[in-house]
Each structure stands twice: as C-alpha cells, then as structure tokens.
Amino acid sequence: MGFLDNTTITVDAILTKKGRELLARGQNEFRITKFALADDEIDYNLYDTSHPNGSNFYGAVIENMPVLEAFVDENQLMRYKLTTLPKETAKMPILELPNASLTFNGPGITQTITPNTRNAPNESYTFILQDASIANLSVRGEVRPSAAALRAEAPLANPAGLGREDDLPIRTGVTTPVFLNESERKRSITITGTSVNVIARSITSQTSTNITVVGNESGATFNLPITVKADPSKI
C-alpha cells in the first residue's frame, strides 16, 4: 500500500480477472455502469473558513493531501459512502430508532425495530444482523423496493440515437455498506423492509451483537447493539 501523487489526476483501479479480460480484448466491452463515492480519508476539521485568501482556499489543505492507493479489503475501503440527494434538499436525512439498544431476557422473545428517517419520508431499510446464532430477523413491515432498486431493473442498452457510452443515463442511489469480513458474513442475516421483528434464540451464555440499519435511499445508518441473555433452562 502506498500514497498516490496528488499533483496529477489519477484513476487507480483494481480489476477482476474478467474485467482484465474484457479490457484486454479492446472491443469496447469494458463499460462502467455503476460506481460509488466515499470520503473515508477526509478530515473535515481541516476545512478552514478563516483562510486569509478567501473561500476558494477553505479546502486547500484537504485538496492537497495525498490519498491511499486502491486496495481490495472491503472492510477497510469505502466505509463512508456518499449519496446523491435531490437538488432541493435543505436538510440532511437522519435515521432514528426508538431504542438505543435492545435486551432479550430469554429465547423466543420478540422485539420490533421500526426506523424513521427524518427529512426523508417513505424510505425502506436494509437490516443486517451480524450474528444470527443469537437471534433471527423476520420482515414485519411492507417490503418496498427502493427507487435505486427500481432504477437498477431498467435495461442498460444504449437508447436509439445515442451513439456514445457517455450518453447513457447516470443512476443515483445508495450502495449498502459492507462492514463484515467473509466469516462474519456467513453468520449474518440481511433483509429489506420498513420494519423487522427480532426474535431471540436459545443460547447457553449471554451474548451481544449489532444490527446495522441502512436507509436504502438516504444512505443514513444506525448501529443498534442487542444483547440476548442465556436460556434459563440451559444454565
């Protein structure tokens, strides 16, 4: 891993084997149809509104910092993705849950998570239970596809009369962040809806995990700690 020289504009890409094959054939088969932006390496405390040279230089320090070269660990790269909001947006979406944490005193107990996104009504959510060995998830509310998902179902074929690839429409939307490694993902459950039930399993010792809630349109996230106590019959 190294730093990229920021004196020139650089695209640092990591391609899959299939991507390299398509690019090497040189037949215009390698087409980027989706992308995501993130600001993982940016310290906004360095945005200096008191810069003596005026507003054009408020972000000078940030803009002149080197950036890390691309690497493939999705648990460390692009953890803080950006999203596109309508131009008329005046307030940032804030994801809210009625409880800061959940505790289950035994197996079979069910509690409901019903998120609300302030300033972004009618949103659906992705719920990621990180350790499914201590609890289960089931959809309670309406399973409503996000606008981004609906857009993704549209064909990517170049419309008639558009001769260049850069004429293709740009689709906006949120990509769900991945904070789990491969082994953790095997123990996790991910579902989409407006509300979910969390059902505690029977376990031999008290265990804690997290449920990550992601707004499918706004990209807002909330990390909800949950604790399941030991099944009294197994103590």
C-alpha positions as CSV (number, residue, x, y, z in Angstrom):
1,M,0.0,0.0,0.0
2,G,1.2,3.5,-0.8
3,F,0.1,7.1,-1.3
4,L,-0.8,8.5,-4.7
5,D,0.9,11.6,-6.0
6,N,-1.9,14.3,-5.9
7,T,-0.2,16.7,-8.4
8,T,-2.0,14.9,-11.3
9,I,-5.4,13.4,-11.8
10,T,-5.1,9.6,-11.3
11,V,-7.5,6.8,-11.7
12,D,-6.3,3.8,-9.6
13,A,-8.4,0.8,-10.5
14,I,-8.4,-2.8,-9.3
15,L,-9.9,-5.1,-11.9
16,T,-11.2,-8.6,-11.5
17,K,-9.9,-11.3,-13.8
18,K,-13.0,-11.0,-16.0
19,G,-12.6,-7.2,-16.1
20,R,-9.0,-7.5,-17.3
21,E,-10.0,-9.9,-20.0
22,L,-12.7,-7.6,-21.3
23,L,-10.3,-4.6,-21.2
24,A,-7.5,-6.6,-23.0
25,R,-9.8,-7.6,-25.9
26,G,-10.1,-3.9,-26.8
27,Q,-13.6,-4.3,-28.2
28,N,-15.3,-1.7,-26.2
29,E,-16.8,-4.4,-23.8
30,F,-15.4,-2.9,-20.6
31,R,-18.2,-0.4,-19.5
32,I,-18.6,1.1,-16.1
33,T,-22.3,1.0,-15.3
34,K,-22.2,1.6,-11.5
35,F,-19.9,3.4,-9.2
36,A,-19.8,4.7,-5.6
37,L,-18.0,7.7,-4.0
38,A,-16.7,7.8,-0.4
39,D,-14.8,10.3,1.8
40,D,-13.1,7.9,4.1
41,E,-9.8,9.7,4.2
42,I,-11.1,13.3,4.6
43,D,-10.8,15.1,7.9
44,Y,-13.3,17.9,7.6
45,N,-11.8,19.6,10.6
46,L,-9.1,20.8,8.1
47,Y,-11.7,22.9,6.2
48,D,-10.5,26.3,7.1
49,T,-13.2,29.1,6.9
50,S,-10.7,31.6,8.2
51,H,-8.2,31.2,5.4
52,P,-6.7,34.6,4.6
53,N,-7.0,34.1,0.9
54,G,-10.8,33.7,0.9
55,S,-13.4,31.0,0.3
56,N,-11.6,29.5,-2.7
57,F,-8.9,28.3,-0.3
58,Y,-11.1,27.0,2.6
59,G,-10.4,23.4,1.4
60,A,-6.9,23.9,0.2
61,V,-5.3,21.6,2.9
62,I,-7.8,18.8,2.2
63,E,-7.4,19.1,-1.6
64,N,-3.6,18.8,-1.4
65,M,-3.5,15.8,0.9
66,P,-2.3,12.5,-0.7
67,V,-4.7,9.6,-0.9
68,L,-4.2,5.9,-0.4
69,E,-3.9,3.7,-3.4
70,A,-6.7,1.3,-4.1
71,F,-6.8,-2.0,-2.1
72,V,-9.3,-4.8,-2.0
73,D,-10.2,-5.1,1.7
74,E,-13.9,-4.0,1.6
75,N,-14.0,-3.9,5.4
76,Q,-11.5,-1.0,5.3
77,L,-12.1,0.7,2.0
78,M,-15.1,3.0,1.3
79,R,-16.8,2.6,4.7
80,Y,-18.3,6.1,4.4
81,K,-20.0,6.3,1.1
82,L,-21.6,9.4,-0.3
83,T,-25.1,9.6,-1.8
84,T,-26.9,11.8,-4.2
85,L,-29.9,13.7,-2.9
86,P,-32.4,15.9,-4.8
87,K,-31.2,19.4,-5.6
88,E,-34.0,20.9,-3.5
89,T,-32.8,19.0,-0.3
90,A,-32.5,21.6,2.5
91,K,-31.8,19.2,5.4
92,M,-29.8,16.0,5.7
93,P,-31.6,12.8,6.4
94,I,-31.2,11.5,9.9
95,L,-32.0,7.8,10.7
96,E,-33.8,7.4,14.1
97,L,-34.7,4.3,16.1
98,P,-37.0,4.4,19.2
99,N,-34.3,2.5,21.3
100,A,-30.6,2.9,21.5
101,S,-30.2,-0.8,22.3
102,L,-32.2,-4.0,22.8
103,T,-32.0,-6.6,25.5
104,F,-33.7,-10.0,25.4
105,N,-34.2,-11.9,28.7
106,G,-34.7,-15.3,27.1
107,P,-35.4,-17.3,24.0
108,G,-38.5,-16.7,21.9
109,I,-38.9,-13.1,23.0
110,T,-39.7,-10.8,20.1
111,Q,-39.0,-7.0,19.7
112,T,-39.7,-4.8,16.7
113,I,-37.4,-2.4,15.0
114,T,-39.3,0.4,13.1
115,P,-36.9,3.0,11.9
116,N,-37.8,6.5,10.8
117,T,-35.7,8.8,8.6
118,R,-36.2,12.4,9.5
119,N,-36.2,14.6,6.3
120,A,-36.6,11.5,4.1
121,P,-40.1,10.1,4.3
122,N,-41.3,6.8,2.8
123,E,-37.9,5.1,3.0
124,S,-37.2,1.4,3.0
125,Y,-34.3,-0.1,5.0
126,T,-31.7,-2.8,4.9
127,F,-31.3,-4.6,8.3
128,I,-28.0,-6.5,8.9
129,L,-27.9,-8.8,11.9
130,Q,-24.2,-9.5,12.4
131,D,-24.6,-12.8,14.4
132,A,-27.6,-14.9,13.6
133,S,-26.6,-17.5,16.1
134,I,-28.2,-15.5,18.9
135,A,-31.3,-14.1,17.2
136,N,-33.3,-14.2,14.0
137,L,-34.9,-11.5,11.8
138,S,-38.3,-11.5,10.0
139,V,-39.9,-8.8,7.9
140,R,-42.8,-7.1,9.7
141,G,-43.5,-4.0,7.6
142,E,-44.0,-3.6,3.9
143,V,-41.3,-4.9,1.7
144,R,-40.9,-1.9,-0.6
145,P,-38.1,-1.8,-3.1
146,S,-36.0,1.4,-3.1
147,A,-36.1,3.8,-6.0
148,A,-32.5,2.9,-6.6
149,A,-33.5,-0.8,-6.9
150,L,-36.3,0.0,-9.3
151,R,-33.9,2.0,-11.5
152,A,-31.5,-0.9,-11.4
153,E,-34.1,-3.1,-13.1
154,A,-34.2,-0.9,-16.2
155,P,-32.1,-2.2,-19.1
156,L,-28.7,-0.7,-19.7
157,A,-28.9,-0.9,-23.5
158,N,-27.9,2.2,-25.3
159,P,-31.1,4.0,-26.3
160,A,-31.7,4.6,-30.0
161,G,-30.0,7.7,-31.3
162,L,-27.4,7.8,-28.6
163,G,-24.1,6.9,-30.1
164,R,-21.7,7.4,-27.2
165,E,-21.4,5.5,-23.9
166,D,-21.2,8.7,-22.0
167,D,-24.8,9.5,-23.2
168,L,-26.1,6.7,-21.0
169,P,-28.2,7.9,-18.1
170,I,-26.5,8.1,-14.7
171,R,-28.3,6.2,-12.0
172,T,-28.2,7.5,-8.5
173,G,-28.8,5.6,-5.3
174,V,-27.2,4.0,-2.3
175,T,-24.9,1.0,-2.2
176,T,-25.3,-0.9,1.0
177,P,-22.0,-0.7,3.0
178,V,-20.3,-3.9,4.0
179,F,-18.6,-3.9,7.4
180,L,-18.3,-7.6,7.9
181,N,-15.5,-9.9,6.8
182,E,-16.1,-13.2,5.0
183,S,-16.5,-15.4,8.1
184,E,-18.7,-12.8,9.8
185,R,-21.0,-12.6,6.8
186,K,-21.6,-16.3,6.9
187,R,-23.1,-15.8,10.4
188,S,-25.2,-12.7,9.4
189,I,-28.7,-12.2,8.1
190,T,-29.6,-9.3,5.8
191,I,-33.2,-8.4,4.9
192,T,-35.0,-5.4,3.5
193,G,-38.3,-3.8,4.6
194,T,-39.8,-1.0,6.6
195,S,-39.9,-2.8,9.9
196,V,-38.5,-6.1,11.3
197,N,-39.1,-8.4,14.2
198,V,-36.0,-9.6,16.1
199,I,-36.5,-13.0,17.8
200,A,-34.1,-14.2,20.4
201,R,-32.7,-17.7,20.1
202,S,-31.9,-20.2,22.9
203,I,-28.2,-19.8,23.9
204,T,-26.1,-21.0,26.8
205,S,-24.4,-17.8,27.7
206,Q,-25.2,-14.1,27.4
207,T,-24.0,-12.8,24.1
208,S,-24.1,-9.4,22.3
209,T,-24.0,-8.4,18.7
210,N,-25.2,-5.5,16.5
211,I,-27.9,-4.8,13.9
212,T,-26.9,-2.3,11.3
213,V,-29.8,-0.4,9.8
214,V,-29.2,1.4,6.4
215,G,-31.6,3.7,4.7
216,N,-31.9,2.5,1.1
217,E,-32.5,6.0,-0.3
218,S,-30.7,8.3,2.0
219,G,-27.7,6.1,2.9
220,A,-28.1,7.1,6.6
221,T,-27.0,4.3,9.0
222,F,-27.7,3.4,12.6
223,N,-25.8,0.7,14.6
224,L,-28.1,-0.9,17.2
225,P,-26.5,-3.1,19.9
226,I,-28.5,-6.1,21.0
227,T,-27.9,-8.5,23.9
228,V,-29.5,-11.9,24.4
229,K,-29.3,-13.4,27.8
230,A,-28.8,-17.1,28.5
231,D,-31.7,-19.5,28.3
232,P,-32.5,-20.3,32.0
233,S,-33.2,-23.9,31.1
234,K,-29.6,-24.3,29.9
235,I,-27.8,-22.7,32.8
